Amino acid sequence: MSIQWSNSQSLAYVPNGKLITFTALHQAAFTQYIQVIDAAGTPIQFDLLGGGTANFPISGTGTTLDLFINGGGKFIMQEGYQVQFANNGNKVSSVSATNPNQFFINGQITGGGTLYVTEDSGDNDYNDSSLAVQWFNSIG
């Protein structure tokens, strides 16, 4: 089976060189997939939150709310990075996202983030997978 990826969603709201952390959840009958791609469309490698490295795409299966396989990780933002979603059903995943947010301490931007949710079959409940993306202005 060939995975039919959704339209790419830009990560350009994150400044280049900033640390991005992510968490991915699923609760769907179809297997859900997520990948972050570089400017050439190639899936990137990322660091697991608990150490080690992993590769996109990541996946999750089952109707019980749960983390994706390798569903928590971090990487450094580079120009052109985008995120895509897919499922193993017969429809391309629809994607909705919150407006990116920034957070401040003493008037200075210290980071931000957004949430992506997907719909895999057309019942429009947008609860099949979710990706929370956070970025931070500094590391450590």
Secondary structure, 3 states (H helix, E strand, C coil): CCCCCCCCEECCCCCCCCEEEEEEEEEEEEEEEEEEECCCCCECEEEECCCCEEECCEEEEEEEEEEEEEEEEEEECCCCCEEEEEECCCCCCEEEECCCEEEEECCEEEEEEEEEEEECCCCCCCCCEEEEEEEECCCC
